[in-house]
Amino acid sequence: MNTNKIWFVLIATIFLISCDLSKEKNDYKSIVEKTKINSAFEMQPPIAKEIKIEILESPTSENENIRLVATFEKNEIQSSYLALLIDNQKVVLRDDGKGADNNAHDGNFSILIKENIKKLQSELLNRQKQIIKNDSLVTFDRRRMKFHPIEDIKKFQFGIFTKNEEISIPIGLLPLNRPPRTLSQRKQYLLIVDTKVVEDPTRTFNPCATSGNQGNPNGVWTFGELMRQLASPSPNLIANDAQVSAFVRDWLSTWTSQQTINGETVAARNISNVLSEWEDRSGLPPSGVGVLDMKFAPMKLTAIVNRLDLRGNSGYGFSNAGEGRFVFTVLDNCHFLGKEFNIILEYGINKTNCTDLVAYAQEWENLNNLTIGTPAYNAALENITNQFTQCGTNTSKPNESSLNQLRTNEIALNSPWELREFVLTNTGLSPTTVKQEPAVKYNNKFPINADVQRLERYINSFAFLIKRNKHTVPEKFEGEDFLGGKAHTEFPPVGNHPSYYGTRDSRTQINDHEALRSFSENTCSGCHAGSTQTAFTHVDPAGYGQEAALSGFLTGIAGSRGFPIGGIGGDFPTDDDGNISNNIMTVLDPFHNIFTYTSHADMVTEYNDLLRREMDLNNLLNNNCTIGVIELAAKLTFDPLRMTH
């Protein structure tokens, strides 16, 4: 072959290769344009079971230097393409055997990305060193603590990246494992109960004080002001006193008459013992007719709660960016005691892109740099809460309010303990179903009837989803009303009993103990009782000058509440491991008398939910909202909590 022919062949080959590479790039751009982000994945995303990276021999024409491969269960994704959103930029992983992908339809979804390799190495090494320094690797499966040997992390060598070789990124490195904070530190930015905050006279009002500074009757954290914001149609039409009073009265009146919610009867309860003193202090006649003075509302703020951990996977959307919550307790005739009656206002966080959400999370984190209860701290917290409490914070919802739901948990009006749920409509706060809780009749211990058997069939039928926390208790099941209009929790809620309300004896026909345990843990009556060894409330009622106590489920330290049974003695939350200093609340499976277990470890669940929330916020803050290995891998492995509590 002469020299001219050789040059011709070489030029032609280069031309063909260039065309092929250009075709692949154009192909990727076309795929990005036509592949839609599946919004259903925001709350129920496919979860990668393995993440690998490969350093390319040389960068592509777009300067991409890493191939990332995410492995999913085969057929978990019904498409050859998986689209995600990284701060308003769509990226697509592919499993079609083209471009970045080696083999079609094998569950390995691939993408080429541009990455600072030295920075990536440094980040992975630092995370590995931190875990080794901590001498522990703790992760959470939903709310449950999982402990992993650090040897699993030590074996990975991130100091040297060899080109064209796949490197596995251990999933344990993706959550950021900073040294854990103390409980008092977590109570500074995750669940705030300090009286210097919740009784701040600039932002709250004490209707029971007879001397000194009662506070600000129009303070932004008062119950009355929060109700005013809910009752207002728009920021330009803020409700007046009479309108707020009517709004609150309409809501409270739902206890005065029997309700039917999704076919379940919700009996009337004696709300008059909440209203009567309020009406009297408002200067109303004995008939009680007139405008309630909101400054005398017998509701005391006990907690402000950061629930960004309830957010969805932002790789697929921002319809759920988490919540912020206010907890109030109803006062007992100003005797400086809280009734056994909590009111929880649960607001959605209306942030619609990664940058804004991370910046908002940073505001919560920055509270740690301030002294709790000081003017600077309380002002910073007010700025945070105003972003969800104020009318106008979500123009797409009724009254432009960010409220997702309002829940109550009480035994002050009647027995047993009852939880109710309300949603804001254009006409007020309306009763609705209690989520993930079947109607009370399905939870009877005796007799074993058709209703109980229907619940058993539901759990058996959906065990696979229930164990993965991917179930939603439907309004109807087998053609019958199923989801509850209320939740009841009977005595005793805690303690090592052969069984407790919500369980049955060995005659149960539920086949899978883990499905039963997970199902119960997700219900109102399970989460507020035996499933977590909680004595009805996770934030205990408290009067003025008292800091609300927290449950062991939250803190890892068993709660202290006890309740008399039969007039003698009391039942207290039980930490099964007996170690009160390890910050782990160990709960024996309430169904341990029904099933056979392979080991004692399989019979217990370990909780410290504030630690979980701390780790979750760390991970959110570590997201720099750019397309990189860590950020993309984090979204591919982030499984939303999908729990109401």
BATOR-834330 format. One record per residue (C-alpha): x, y, z; residue in one letter; chain; residue number from 1. Coordinates in steps of 0.05 Angstrom, whole numbers. Layout:
N
((X Y Z) a A NUM) ...
***
This chain:
645
((0 0 0) m A 1) ((30 67 -19) n A 2) ((37 127 28) t A 3) ((-23 164 -1) n A 4) ((-69 105 10) k A 5) ((-45 98 82) i A 6) ((-59 171 97) w A 7) ((-127 164 64) f A 8) ((-146 105 108) v A 9) ((-122 140 171) l A 10) ((-160 204 155) i A 11) ((-222 164 139) a A 12) ((-217 125 203) t A 13) ((-208 188 245) i A 14) ((-267 219 208) f A 15) ((-311 159 223) l A 16) ((-291 157 297) i A 17) ((-304 231 303) s A 18) ((-372 223 270) c A 19) ((-387 165 317) d A 20) ((-368 205 379) l A 21) ((-407 265 354) s A 22) ((-467 219 342) k A 23) ((-462 192 413) e A 24) ((-459 263 442) k A 25) ((-517 285 399) n A 26) ((-553 222 420) d A 27) ((-544 239 493) y A 28) ((-570 310 484) k A 29) ((-630 282 448) s A 30) ((-643 233 504) i A 31) ((-639 288 556) v A 32) ((-690 329 517) e A 33) ((-740 272 509) k A 34) ((-732 236 576) t A 35) ((-780 263 629) k A 36) ((-765 265 703) i A 37) ((-812 217 738) n A 38) ((-844 260 793) s A 39) ((-869 197 828) a A 40) ((-796 182 844) f A 41) ((-793 243 890) e A 42) ((-823 203 947) m A 43) ((-812 132 921) q A 44) ((-747 132 881) p A 45) ((-709 72 856) p A 46) ((-649 62 903) i A 47) ((-581 44 875) a A 48) ((-551 -15 912) k A 49) ((-481 -1 886) e A 50) ((-444 59 858) i A 51) ((-381 51 817) k A 52) ((-337 101 781) i A 53) ((-285 92 726) e A 54) ((-231 143 709) i A 55) ((-229 150 634) l A 56) ((-163 141 597) e A 57) ((-172 211 569) s A 58) ((-227 263 575) p A 59) ((-282 266 523) t A 60) ((-292 326 477) s A 61) ((-338 354 532) e A 62) ((-282 344 584) n A 63) ((-319 288 619) e A 64) ((-268 246 655) n A 65) ((-308 197 697) i A 66) ((-360 144 681) r A 67) ((-408 133 739) l A 68) ((-448 69 741) v A 69) ((-508 59 788) a A 70) ((-532 -12 797) t A 71) ((-606 -24 811) f A 72) ((-647 -86 820) e A 73) ((-662 -113 751) k A 74) ((-728 -86 725) n A 75) ((-735 -38 783) e A 76) ((-733 17 731) i A 77) ((-781 2 674) q A 78) ((-744 48 625) s A 79) ((-675 48 594) s A 80) ((-665 119 619) y A 81) ((-666 152 688) l A 82) ((-672 227 690) a A 83) ((-654 269 751) l A 84) ((-652 343 766) l A 85) ((-588 373 794) i A 86) ((-603 445 812) d A 87) ((-647 458 752) n A 88) ((-603 419 704) q A 89) ((-629 352 679) k A 90) ((-581 293 672) v A 91) ((-597 223 647) v A 92) ((-566 156 664) l A 93) ((-575 104 611) r A 94) ((-581 28 607) d A 95) ((-587 21 532) d A 96) ((-518 -6 516) g A 97) ((-498 59 482) k A 98) ((-455 119 499) g A 99) ((-432 114 571) a A 100) ((-468 47 581) d A 101) ((-434 -19 566) n A 102) ((-492 -69 566) n A 103) ((-565 -57 554) a A 104) ((-619 -75 605) h A 105) ((-573 -104 658) d A 106) ((-594 -56 714) g A 107) ((-529 -16 708) n A 108) ((-546 56 691) f A 109) ((-486 98 668) s A 110) ((-468 170 655) i A 111) ((-405 209 637) l A 112) ((-390 269 682) i A 113) ((-336 320 692) k A 114) ((-302 317 760) e A 115) ((-242 346 796) n A 116) ((-210 279 810) i A 117) ((-161 303 863) k A 118) ((-217 338 900) k A 119) ((-259 275 896) l A 120) ((-202 232 923) q A 121) ((-192 281 980) s A 122) ((-266 281 998) e A 123) ((-271 205 998) l A 124) ((-207 198 1040) l A 125) ((-231 250 1090) n A 126) ((-298 214 1098) r A 127) ((-263 148 1107) q A 128) ((-216 177 1159) k A 129) ((-273 209 1197) q A 130) ((-310 142 1203) i A 131) ((-246 108 1226) i A 132) ((-235 164 1277) k A 133) ((-306 157 1302) n A 134) ((-292 83 1309) d A 135) ((-363 69 1286) s A 136) ((-408 72 1226) l A 137) ((-481 84 1242) v A 138) ((-534 89 1188) t A 139) ((-609 89 1192) f A 140) ((-659 44 1158) d A 141) ((-719 90 1163) r A 142) ((-719 106 1238) r A 143) ((-678 45 1259) r A 144) ((-605 49 1277) m A 145) ((-558 3 1239) k A 146) ((-486 -10 1262) f A 147) ((-433 -30 1212) h A 148) ((-361 -55 1224) p A 149) ((-311 -1 1203) i A 150) ((-269 -56 1171) e A 151) ((-319 -52 1114) d A 152) ((-295 19 1103) i A 153) ((-221 11 1119) k A 154) ((-210 -38 1061) k A 155) ((-224 14 1007) f A 156) ((-162 47 977) q A 157) ((-177 117 952) f A 158) ((-106 142 950) g A 159) ((-94 117 880) i A 160) ((-144 118 823) f A 161) ((-124 73 765) t A 162) ((-152 92 698) k A 163) ((-201 46 663) n A 164) ((-213 6 728) e A 165) ((-279 8 764) e A 166) ((-277 34 835) i A 167) ((-334 18 883) s A 168) ((-358 75 926) i A 169) ((-383 44 991) p A 170) ((-454 68 1006) i A 171) ((-432 81 1078) g A 172) ((-388 138 1055) l A 173) ((-445 175 1022) l A 174) ((-478 199 1087) p A 175) ((-431 250 1118) l A 176) ((-407 222 1184) n A 177) ((-386 282 1225) r A 178) ((-372 273 1299) p A 179) ((-441 268 1331) p A 180) ((-467 327 1371) r A 181) ((-494 324 1441) t A 182) ((-568 322 1457) l A 183) ((-566 394 1482) s A 184) ((-535 415 1416) q A 185) ((-589 379 1376) r A 186) ((-641 415 1418) k A 187) ((-612 480 1392) q A 188) ((-630 471 1319) y A 189) ((-670 407 1309) l A 190) ((-722 406 1364) l A 191) ((-723 470 1406) i A 192) ((-757 467 1474) v A 193) ((-715 516 1515) d A 194) ((-761 562 1555) t A 195) ((-719 623 1535) k A 196) ((-744 610 1465) v A 197) ((-815 582 1472) v A 198) ((-831 633 1526) e A 199) ((-795 691 1493) d A 200) ((-835 753 1514) p A 201) ((-822 787 1448) t A 202) ((-854 732 1408) r A 203) ((-901 696 1457) t A 204) ((-952 716 1509) f A 205) ((-966 686 1578) n A 206) ((-1041 693 1591) p A 207) ((-1031 664 1661) c A 208) ((-980 714 1687) a A 209) ((-1007 761 1740) t A 210) ((-946 805 1745) s A 211) ((-883 822 1706) g A 212) ((-876 819 1631) n A 213) ((-933 778 1602) q A 214) ((-902 784 1533) g A 215) ((-929 805 1466) n A 216) ((-1003 786 1454) p A 217) ((-990 793 1379) n A 218) ((-923 756 1380) g A 219) ((-907 717 1317) v A 220) ((-903 651 1356) w A 221) ((-968 659 1394) t A 222) ((-1024 611 1379) f A 223) ((-1070 669 1363) g A 224) ((-1023 699 1311) e A 225) ((-1011 632 1278) l A 226) ((-1087 623 1274) m A 227) ((-1093 693 1244) r A 228) ((-1044 675 1189) q A 229) ((-1083 611 1174) l A 230) ((-1150 648 1173) a A 231) ((-1125 702 1125) s A 232) ((-1143 694 1051) p A 233) ((-1080 730 1028) s A 234) ((-1025 776 1055) p A 235) ((-1067 835 1032) n A 236) ((-1129 810 1069) l A 237) ((-1105 793 1139) i A 238) ((-1161 767 1183) a A 239) ((-1188 813 1237) n A 240) ((-1201 792 1309) d A 241) ((-1273 771 1296) a A 242) ((-1253 730 1236) q A 243) ((-1197 695 1274) v A 244) ((-1245 680 1331) s A 245) ((-1296 650 1283) a A 246) ((-1241 609 1250) f A 247) ((-1219 579 1316) v A 248) ((-1290 568 1341) r A 249) ((-1308 531 1277) d A 250) ((-1248 486 1286) w A 251) ((-1262 471 1360) l A 252) ((-1335 459 1345) s A 253) ((-1316 395 1308) t A 254) ((-1309 363 1377) w A 255) ((-1379 383 1398) t A 256) ((-1416 336 1350) s A 257) ((-1405 267 1322) q A 258) ((-1365 265 1257) q A 259) ((-1362 212 1204) t A 260) ((-1295 209 1169) i A 261) ((-1285 157 1115) n A 262) ((-1341 116 1144) g A 263) ((-1313 116 1215) e A 264) ((-1352 148 1271) t A 265) ((-1312 200 1310) v A 266) ((-1351 213 1374) a A 267) ((-1361 282 1404) a A 268) ((-1316 302 1462) r A 269) ((-1321 353 1517) n A 270) ((-1286 413 1486) i A 271) ((-1324 460 1533) s A 272) ((-1271 452 1587) n A 273) ((-1222 485 1539) v A 274) ((-1269 540 1517) l A 275) ((-1303 560 1582) s A 276) ((-1244 595 1617) e A 277) ((-1222 626 1551) w A 278) ((-1291 656 1542) e A 279) ((-1291 680 1613) d A 280) ((-1223 714 1608) r A 281) ((-1246 745 1542) s A 282) ((-1301 780 1581) g A 283) ((-1358 743 1547) l A 284) ((-1426 732 1580) p A 285) ((-1444 664 1610) p A 286) ((-1473 644 1543) s A 287) ((-1403 647 1514) g A 288) ((-1427 685 1453) v A 289) ((-1377 735 1425) g A 290) ((-1306 744 1401) v A 291) ((-1252 703 1434) l A 292) ((-1192 745 1454) d A 293) ((-1133 709 1423) m A 294) ((-1085 734 1475) k A 295) ((-1121 691 1526) f A 296) ((-1116 628 1484) a A 297) ((-1100 572 1534) p A 298) ((-1047 544 1487) m A 299) ((-974 547 1507) k A 300) ((-918 538 1457) l A 301) ((-874 479 1478) t A 302) ((-831 464 1417) a A 303) ((-808 489 1349) i A 304) ((-786 432 1305) v A 305) ((-742 426 1244) n A 306) ((-769 370 1200) r A 307) ((-729 379 1136) l A 308) ((-716 304 1143) d A 309) ((-787 292 1116) l A 310) ((-768 319 1048) r A 311) ((-770 279 984) g A 312) ((-713 262 937) n A 313) ((-698 329 904) s A 314) ((-669 294 843) g A 315) ((-741 283 821) y A 316) ((-777 345 845) g A 317) ((-791 395 900) f A 318) ((-864 384 917) s A 319) ((-841 362 987) n A 320) ((-781 398 1016) a A 321) ((-796 377 1088) g A 322) ((-834 411 1144) e A 323) ((-828 460 1201) g A 324) ((-872 447 1262) r A 325) ((-900 483 1323) f A 326) ((-923 443 1383) v A 327) ((-972 473 1434) f A 328) ((-1001 444 1497) t A 329) ((-1069 464 1523) v A 330) ((-1064 495 1593) l A 331) ((-1104 470 1652) d A 332) ((-1140 533 1677) n A 333) ((-1074 570 1684) c A 334) ((-1050 524 1739) h A 335) ((-983 525 1705) f A 336) ((-995 454 1682) l A 337) ((-1007 428 1613) g A 338) ((-1068 387 1600) k A 339) ((-1057 320 1566) e A 340) ((-1073 355 1501) f A 341) ((-1022 372 1447) n A 342) ((-1035 412 1383) i A 343) ((-984 405 1327) i A 344) ((-982 453 1268) l A 345) ((-944 420 1211) e A 346) ((-923 466 1155) y A 347) ((-892 449 1088) g A 348) ((-827 482 1067) i A 349) ((-838 517 1000) n A 350) ((-768 514 969) k A 351) ((-767 495 896) t A 352) ((-693 487 879) n A 353) ((-631 457 909) c A 354) ((-595 523 922) t A 355) ((-653 554 961) d A 356) ((-666 490 1001) l A 357) ((-593 483 1021) v A 358) ((-589 557 1039) a A 359) ((-651 548 1083) y A 360) ((-621 487 1117) a A 361) ((-559 528 1130) q A 362) ((-602 579 1168) e A 363) ((-623 523 1216) w A 364) ((-550 499 1222) e A 365) ((-526 570 1237) n A 366) ((-568 571 1301) l A 367) ((-511 529 1330) n A 368) ((-466 590 1325) n A 369) ((-512 631 1370) l A 370) ((-528 625 1444) t A 371) ((-598 595 1450) i A 372) ((-650 643 1476) g A 373) ((-611 707 1464) t A 374) ((-642 763 1423) p A 375) ((-597 745 1364) a A 376) ((-616 672 1367) y A 377) ((-691 684 1373) n A 378) ((-689 735 1317) a A 379) ((-653 685 1271) a A 380) ((-704 631 1289) l A 381) ((-762 679 1275) e A 382) ((-733 692 1206) n A 383) ((-732 617 1195) i A 384) ((-803 604 1219) t A 385) ((-832 664 1182) n A 386) ((-814 628 1118) q A 387) ((-869 576 1132) f A 388) ((-918 606 1182) t A 389) ((-938 669 1146) q A 390) ((-997 676 1099) c A 391) ((-969 683 1029) g A 392) ((-913 632 1036) t A 393) ((-947 584 988) n A 394) ((-994 616 939) t A 395) ((-1015 549 910) s A 396) ((-1050 526 974) k A 397) ((-1113 549 1010) p A 398) ((-1106 618 1042) n A 399) ((-1036 620 1012) e A 400) ((-1013 581 1074) s A 401) ((-958 530 1078) s A 402) ((-996 488 1129) l A 403) ((-997 414 1109) n A 404) ((-1039 390 1167) q A 405) ((-1056 404 1240) l A 406) ((-1057 345 1288) r A 407) ((-1082 337 1359) t A 408) ((-1064 284 1410) n A 409) ((-1104 285 1475) e A 410) ((-1139 250 1531) i A 411) ((-1161 314 1565) a A 412) ((-1230 314 1532) l A 413) ((-1246 241 1542) n A 414) ((-1215 172 1544) s A 415) ((-1178 138 1510) p A 416) ((-1121 178 1480) w A 417) ((-1144 202 1412) e A 418) ((-1107 232 1353) l A 419) ((-1144 274 1302) r A 420) ((-1121 307 1238) e A 421) ((-1144 370 1202) f A 422) ((-1128 404 1136) v A 423) ((-1136 477 1117) l A 424) ((-1190 491 1065) t A 425) ((-1219 556 1040) n A 426) ((-1273 549 1093) t A 427) ((-1229 532 1153) g A 428) ((-1195 473 1187) l A 429) ((-1232 410 1166) s A 430) ((-1227 341 1197) p A 431) ((-1193 289 1153) t A 432) ((-1167 218 1158) t A 433) ((-1107 200 1202) v A 434) ((-1054 176 1154) k A 435) ((-1027 105 1155) q A 436) ((-1077 86 1210) e A 437) ((-1133 37 1195) p A 438) ((-1200 49 1229) a A 439) ((-1202 28 1302) v A 440) ((-1247 -32 1289) k A 441) ((-1191 -66 1249) y A 442) ((-1145 -63 1308) n A 443) ((-1188 -100 1359) n A 444) ((-1153 -153 1401) k A 445) ((-1217 -191 1413) f A 446) ((-1258 -219 1382) p A 447) ((-1223 -243 1320) i A 448) ((-1274 -221 1269) n A 449) ((-1280 -204 1196) a A 450) ((-1251 -135 1207) d A 451) ((-1189 -160 1241) v A 452) ((-1180 -212 1187) q A 453) ((-1185 -158 1134) r A 454) ((-1126 -121 1166) l A 455) ((-1087 -186 1168) e A 456) ((-1099 -196 1094) r A 457) ((-1077 -126 1079) y A 458) ((-1011 -135 1116) i A 459) ((-999 -203 1084) n A 460) ((-1015 -177 1015) s A 461) ((-970 -116 1018) f A 462) ((-915 -143 1063) a A 463) ((-861 -130 1011) f A 464) ((-879 -56 1006) l A 465) ((-893 -48 1081) i A 466) ((-823 -74 1100) k A 467) ((-793 -22 1053) r A 468) ((-839 33 1079) n A 469) ((-869 41 1009) k A 470) ((-941 27 1027) h A 471) ((-998 76 1034) t A 472) ((-1057 53 1075) v A 473) ((-1116 64 1027) p A 474) ((-1182 97 1042) e A 475) ((-1215 32 1019) k A 476) ((-1191 -40 1019) f A 477) ((-1231 -98 990) e A 478) ((-1287 -49 977) g A 479) ((-1294 -28 1051) e A 480) ((-1275 38 1085) d A 481) ((-1207 24 1114) f A 482) ((-1167 86 1132) l A 483) ((-1185 115 1200) g A 484) ((-1219 180 1219) g A 485) ((-1184 178 1287) k A 486) ((-1130 139 1322) a A 487) ((-1139 110 1392) h A 488) ((-1085 86 1439) t A 489) ((-1105 47 1500) e A 490) ((-1071 37 1567) f A 491) ((-1018 14 1577) p A 492) ((-977 45 1521) p A 493) ((-909 22 1546) v A 494) ((-874 -30 1588) g A 495) ((-856 -103 1578) n A 496) ((-925 -133 1573) h A 497) ((-943 -199 1541) p A 498) ((-982 -157 1491) s A 499) ((-1007 -87 1485) y A 500) ((-1064 -54 1448) y A 501) ((-1051 -63 1374) g A 502) ((-1025 -134 1381) t A 503) ((-1058 -202 1382) r A 504) ((-1039 -268 1411) d A 505) ((-1009 -328 1376) s A 506) ((-1072 -337 1335) r A 507) ((-1053 -280 1289) t A 508) ((-1053 -298 1216) q A 509) ((-1001 -246 1197) i A 510) ((-943 -285 1167) n A 511) ((-884 -237 1170) d A 512) ((-863 -207 1237) h A 513) ((-822 -152 1203) e A 514) ((-882 -131 1161) a A 515) ((-925 -127 1224) l A 516) ((-871 -89 1262) r A 517) ((-861 -39 1205) s A 518) ((-936 -30 1195) f A 519) ((-947 -15 1269) s A 520) ((-887 32 1272) e A 521) ((-919 74 1217) n A 522) ((-987 81 1251) t A 523) ((-1005 137 1299) c A 524) ((-1024 88 1354) s A 525) ((-961 47 1345) g A 526) ((-911 104 1339) c A 527) ((-941 137 1401) h A 528) ((-940 73 1442) a A 529) ((-909 4 1443) g A 530) ((-874 6 1376) s A 531) ((-827 59 1403) t A 532) ((-839 52 1478) q A 533) ((-870 122 1479) t A 534) ((-921 143 1531) a A 535) ((-969 175 1482) f A 536) ((-930 239 1467) t A 537) ((-861 250 1438) h A 538) ((-861 322 1464) v A 539) ((-893 319 1532) d A 540) ((-943 372 1555) p A 541) ((-911 426 1598) a A 542) ((-934 488 1635) g A 543) ((-899 556 1640) y A 544) ((-829 553 1666) g A 545) ((-824 479 1648) q A 546) ((-783 451 1590) e A 547) ((-821 397 1553) a A 548) ((-792 328 1562) a A 549) ((-778 286 1500) l A 550) ((-789 213 1486) s A 551) ((-734 161 1484) g A 552) ((-750 149 1411) f A 553) ((-725 220 1398) l A 554) ((-667 224 1446) t A 555) ((-642 153 1455) g A 556) ((-656 160 1530) i A 557) ((-720 128 1557) a A 558) ((-775 178 1573) g A 559) ((-795 186 1645) s A 560) ((-871 188 1642) r A 561) ((-909 136 1682) g A 562) ((-984 122 1685) f A 563) ((-1024 88 1739) p A 564) ((-1057 23 1721) i A 565) ((-1117 0 1761) g A 566) ((-1103 55 1811) g A 567) ((-1035 29 1833) i A 568) ((-965 29 1806) g A 569) ((-945 56 1738) g A 570) ((-917 36 1671) d A 571) ((-854 69 1645) f A 572) ((-820 67 1578) p A 573) ((-771 9 1578) t A 574) ((-702 10 1548) d A 575) ((-690 -63 1533) d A 576) ((-614 -61 1537) d A 577) ((-617 -29 1606) g A 578) ((-561 19 1587) n A 579) ((-584 90 1601) i A 580) ((-518 122 1580) s A 581) ((-508 96 1509) n A 582) ((-559 144 1477) n A 583) ((-595 85 1445) i A 584) ((-667 71 1460) m A 585) ((-673 -5 1450) t A 586) ((-744 -28 1441) v A 587) ((-766 -101 1445) l A 588) ((-811 -120 1388) d A 589) ((-882 -114 1416) p A 590) ((-899 -177 1378) f A 591) ((-843 -219 1408) h A 592) ((-893 -266 1440) n A 593) ((-922 -284 1373) i A 594) ((-864 -299 1327) f A 595) ((-800 -340 1329) t A 596) ((-735 -300 1318) y A 597) ((-666 -322 1296) t A 598) ((-632 -280 1350) s A 599) ((-647 -230 1405) h A 600) ((-618 -175 1360) a A 601) ((-674 -190 1311) d A 602) ((-725 -178 1367) m A 603) ((-704 -107 1382) v A 604) ((-704 -40 1347) t A 605) ((-656 16 1366) e A 606) ((-676 89 1362) y A 607) ((-645 158 1368) n A 608) ((-685 199 1319) d A 609) ((-651 265 1334) l A 610) ((-585 234 1315) l A 611) ((-617 210 1250) r A 612) ((-643 280 1236) r A 613) ((-574 309 1252) e A 614) ((-541 263 1202) m A 615) ((-594 277 1150) d A 616) ((-584 353 1156) l A 617) ((-509 343 1150) n A 618) ((-520 306 1085) n A 619) ((-566 360 1058) l A 620) ((-516 415 1076) l A 621) ((-460 376 1042) n A 622) ((-497 381 976) n A 623) ((-464 436 934) n A 624) ((-518 431 881) c A 625) ((-470 414 824) t A 626) ((-463 353 780) i A 627) ((-409 311 812) g A 628) ((-397 241 837) v A 629) ((-416 253 910) i A 630) ((-477 295 894) e A 631) ((-503 248 841) l A 632) ((-489 185 882) a A 633) ((-524 217 942) a A 634) ((-588 228 902) k A 635) ((-585 158 872) l A 636) ((-582 128 942) t A 637) ((-627 176 981) f A 638) ((-691 141 1004) d A 639) ((-742 190 1033) p A 640) ((-769 174 1102) l A 641) ((-842 170 1079) r A 642) ((-869 171 1150) m A 643) ((-920 219 1178) t A 644) ((-889 227 1247) h A 645) 
***
